[in-house]
Amino acid sequence: MKKLAIRSALLIALVLPLLAMQASAQSNTKTVQGKVLSSKDTPISGAVVYLQDGKTNSIRSFISIADGSYHFGQLANDSDYQIWARYKNEKSATRSISSYDSRAKVIINLSIKTK
């Protein structure tokens, strides 16, 4: 019985820090999501949404789905980002996401002028 208690305590001592590190890592990230909309506020499927990291200048992309939505996850809280969308040679305005924005989920709808 004593060995079981010692093993349980040792297991808890090893697992708790790992859980704390995982929770800390999750809180150090944010997500950006929204919809790509036409000038008539209808969803645009197939638009390419670009997200540029201000620290590394790397660009990630996402193709909007049927309801016009897009999603980028696991973004660093300490980095600034630029986001924009393109559809049929038309481009939305570029929007900024500041590292000072403390929201875990940032929602940005992007509008593209359509003919």
C-alpha positions, -999 to +999 in steps of 0.1 A: +000+000+000+029+023+009+045+016-025+013+025-043+010+058-025+047+066-033+042+057-070+010+078-072+027+108-056+056+104-080+033+101-110+014+133-099+047+151-094+057+143-130+024+148-147+014+182-131+043+202-145+036+187-180+000+198-177+010+232-165+034+236-195+008+225-219-017+251-205+010+277-206+018+269-242-019+271-252-022+305-236+008+318-255-010+314-288-040+329-305-063+321-334-075+343-363-107+335-381-134+352-400-151+352-434-143+365-468-173+385-481-182+401-514-192+438-517-228+425-513-219+408-480-222+373-496-196+347-487-168+340-511-157+304-514-123+298-529-107+331-519-070+328-508-064+343-474-028+353-466-014+357-431+021+373-428+041+370-396+058+403-388+088+387-372+097+361-398+079+375-428+067+340-435+033+338-452+007+311-445-024+308-467-059+293-464-085+288-491-119+300-478-146+272-477-182+272-489-195+297-463-165+320-469-148+312-436-111+308-429-091+299-398-054+302-387-044+286-354-014+286-331-003+321-337+023+336-314+010+362-290+043+382-293+042+387-330+024+412-352+006+399-383-009+412-416-039+395-432-055+400-466-075+380-492-074+376-529-101+364-553-101+366-591-074+393-592-092+414-566-076+421-532-091+430-498-077+457-476-048+445-455-056+443-418-032+443-389-032+420-359-011+435-331+009+416-306-008+439-280-042+424-288-046+400-259-077+382-273-072+344-277-096+345-307-094+374-332-122+376-357-116+396-389-140+396-418-123+405-451-143+423-479-134+420-516-150+442-542-167+419-567-183+428-601 
